[in-house]
Amino acid sequence: MNILNKNELADLSKIKNTYYMIPILRKLDEYIDKYGLEKSLDYLNTILNLAKDDVEILLDKRILAGEIKDKSQARKSIAGNAFSLLIKYLFLTLKENKCIKSNVFVTSNPKQHTLISDIVTIKVDDETQKPDMDLAIYSINKENELNKCLILSLKTSLRERAGQTYKWKLLLEIATSDNPIKEKYNISYEHKNMPLVGFATVNFYDEINNPQHRGMFKFFDVAFIGKPLNAEFINNLSDLPRFVNENL
């Protein structure tokens, strides 16, 4: 009996058949063979870089075929999407191999997910604020209700909008504590089941040692890097399965 459900199997198949993921997954397989499923998460930076030339060839073919017009825009879109899809692919493969609990799931559309959309909504007067999030990993109870949830903001570079998510996390802290700012701006959060807020990067431009960026990680419940880095301020991405199994 397959551990993955019908939707999860469909997600795996879709990732495998996404044109730009085919050369990336070939590189990933080399690292899985060498380091195993979990540890290969620490090499996503390397894997994405090694697959660049093969992806460029595919983009050139699609330009010639008239399937895309703006190669640079396609390249930029692929970089972010491929990082997210790699994590989702490895998560599902780990679950398939019983390394992730069976009641834990992942979605790449958390804002539209019926179990998650409400718990990531903060009200500021008559407006709503939701975090910049790319993936949500969540567990369900025996009644198929949401148990716990981790939302993840994924960035290939710290030059991107990493600040948006930790600002939402600060807003959540304000909304769920007694303070004058909460009253002044009429900030409210109506759920007891608060999500954990996480961040993951492959740090393409080596900004990780910038003190301003390092300070940012303190605002997250957990932060990960897809490089084999030994640092106190950020976890290796291979630690994600353990974190999920222990906290969700």
C-alpha positions in Angstrom: 0.0 0.0 0.0 1.4 3.4 -1.0 1.8 5.8 1.9 1.1 8.8 -0.3 -2.5 9.7 -1.2 -3.8 10.3 -4.7 -3.1 14.1 -4.5 0.4 13.6 -3.2 1.2 11.1 -6.0 -0.2 13.5 -8.5 2.0 16.3 -7.1 5.1 14.1 -7.4 4.2 13.2 -11.0 3.7 16.8 -11.9 7.0 17.9 -10.5 8.8 15.1 -12.3 7.2 16.1 -15.6 7.8 19.9 -15.3 10.2 20.6 -18.1 12.9 22.5 -16.1 12.7 20.1 -13.2 13.9 17.1 -15.3 17.6 18.2 -15.4 17.4 19.5 -11.9 16.1 16.1 -10.6 18.8 14.3 -12.5 21.4 16.3 -10.5 19.4 15.7 -7.3 19.5 11.9 -7.9 23.3 12.1 -7.9 23.3 13.7 -4.5 20.7 11.4 -3.1 22.9 8.5 -4.2 25.8 10.0 -2.4 24.3 11.5 0.7 20.8 10.1 1.1 17.4 11.8 0.9 17.7 14.0 4.1 21.3 15.1 3.6 20.7 16.0 0.0 18.6 18.9 1.3 21.8 20.5 2.3 23.0 20.6 -1.3 20.1 22.4 -3.0 22.3 25.4 -3.7 24.8 23.2 -5.5 22.2 21.2 -7.3 20.4 24.3 -8.7 23.7 25.8 -9.8 24.9 22.6 -11.5 21.7 22.3 -13.4 21.8 25.9 -14.8 23.4 25.0 -18.1 21.0 22.2 -18.9 18.1 24.5 -18.0 19.5 27.2 -20.3 19.5 24.8 -23.2 15.8 24.0 -22.5 15.0 27.7 -22.4 16.8 28.3 -25.7 14.7 25.5 -27.3 11.5 27.0 -26.0 12.5 30.5 -27.3 13.1 29.0 -30.8 9.8 27.1 -30.5 8.0 30.4 -29.6 6.8 28.9 -26.3 8.4 31.8 -24.3 9.4 35.3 -25.2 11.4 36.7 -22.3 14.2 34.3 -21.4 15.5 36.4 -18.5 12.0 36.5 -16.9 11.6 32.7 -17.4 15.0 32.1 -15.8 14.1 34.2 -12.8 10.8 32.5 -12.3 12.4 29.1 -12.6 15.0 29.8 -9.9 12.3 30.5 -7.3 9.9 27.8 -8.4 12.6 25.1 -8.6 13.7 25.7 -5.0 10.1 25.3 -3.8 9.5 22.2 -6.0 12.7 20.6 -4.8 11.7 20.9 -1.2 8.2 19.6 -2.0 9.6 16.7 -4.0 12.0 15.7 -1.3 9.3 16.1 1.4 7.0 13.8 -0.4 9.7 11.3 -1.2 10.8 11.3 2.5 7.1 10.7 3.5 6.9 7.9 0.9 9.9 6.3 2.7 8.3 6.7 6.1 10.7 9.5 7.2 7.8 11.9 7.7 4.7 11.2 9.8 1.7 10.0 7.8 -0.6 12.7 9.1 1.7 15.5 7.9 1.1 17.1 4.6 2.6 19.9 2.4 0.9 22.5 0.2 2.3 25.1 -2.2 -0.9 27.1 -2.1 -1.4 27.8 1.6 -3.4 31.1 1.2 -6.1 29.2 -0.7 -6.0 26.0 1.5 -9.3 25.6 3.5 -7.5 24.5 6.7 -4.8 27.2 6.6 -6.1 30.4 5.1 -7.9 31.6 8.3 -5.0 31.0 10.6 -2.7 33.2 8.5 -5.0 36.1 8.5 -4.5 39.1 10.8 -6.9 42.0 10.9 -5.7 45.6 11.0 -8.9 47.6 11.4 -11.0 46.6 8.3 -8.0 45.3 6.3 -6.3 41.9 6.4 -2.6 41.0 6.4 -1.3 37.6 5.3 2.4 36.5 5.2 4.6 36.0 2.2 4.7 32.2 2.2 5.6 29.7 -0.4 4.9 26.4 1.4 2.9 25.2 4.4 3.6 22.0 6.1 0.8 20.9 8.4 -0.6 18.0 10.5 -4.2 16.9 10.9 -5.9 15.1 13.8 -8.2 12.1 13.7 -11.2 14.3 12.8 -9.2 15.6 9.8 -9.0 19.0 11.4 -5.9 21.1 11.4 -3.5 20.2 14.3 -0.4 22.3 13.8 1.1 24.2 10.9 4.5 25.5 9.8 4.5 28.2 7.0 7.7 28.6 5.1 8.9 31.6 3.1 11.5 30.4 0.5 14.1 32.7 -1.0 16.9 32.0 -3.3 18.5 35.2 -2.2 18.3 37.3 0.9 18.0 40.3 -1.4 14.5 39.3 -2.0 11.4 40.0 0.2 12.5 38.1 3.3 11.6 41.0 5.5 7.9 40.7 4.6 7.4 37.4 6.4 9.2 38.4 9.6 7.2 41.7 9.7 4.0 39.6 9.6 5.5 37.4 12.4 6.0 40.6 14.5 2.4 41.7 13.7 1.3 38.2 14.9 3.2 38.8 18.2 1.5 42.2 18.6 -1.9 40.8 17.8 -1.6 38.0 20.4 -0.2 39.9 23.4 -1.3 42.8 25.5 0.3 46.0 24.3 -0.7 49.6 23.3 0.2 49.2 19.7 -2.5 46.5 19.3 -5.1 48.8 20.6 -3.9 51.9 18.7 -4.1 50.2 15.3 -7.0 47.8 16.1 -4.9 44.7 15.4 -6.6 41.4 16.0 -6.0 37.7 15.5 -9.0 35.4 16.1 -7.3 31.9 16.3 -5.7 30.0 19.2 -3.9 27.6 16.8 -1.1 29.9 15.7 1.2 28.7 12.9 4.9 28.4 13.3 6.7 30.8 11.0 9.8 29.6 9.1 12.3 30.8 6.5 14.5 28.8 4.1 17.1 30.0 1.6 19.7 28.7 -0.7 21.6 32.0 -0.3 22.9 32.2 -3.9 24.8 35.4 -3.3 26.4 34.5 0.1 24.7 37.3 2.1 24.3 35.0 5.0 27.1 36.6 7.0 25.7 40.1 6.7 24.9 41.1 10.3 21.6 42.7 9.2 20.5 39.5 7.5 21.6 37.3 10.4 19.6 39.4 12.8 16.5 38.9 10.8 16.5 35.1 11.5 15.9 35.7 15.2 12.3 36.7 14.3 11.4 33.3 12.8 10.5 30.2 14.8 13.0 28.3 12.6 15.3 29.1 9.6 17.0 26.8 7.2 19.7 27.0 4.6 20.2 24.6 1.6 24.0 24.6 2.0 26.2 22.4 4.2 26.8 25.2 6.7 27.7 24.8 10.4 26.2 27.9 12.1 24.3 28.6 15.3 22.0 31.2 13.8 20.5 29.0 11.0 19.7 25.3 10.6 20.7 23.0 7.8 17.8 22.2 5.5 18.4 18.5 6.3 17.0 19.3 9.8 13.6 20.1 8.3 12.2 16.5 8.6 13.2 16.2 12.2 11.7 19.6 13.0 8.4 18.7 11.3 8.1 15.4 13.0 8.8 16.8 16.4 6.7 20.0 16.2 3.7 19.2 14.0 
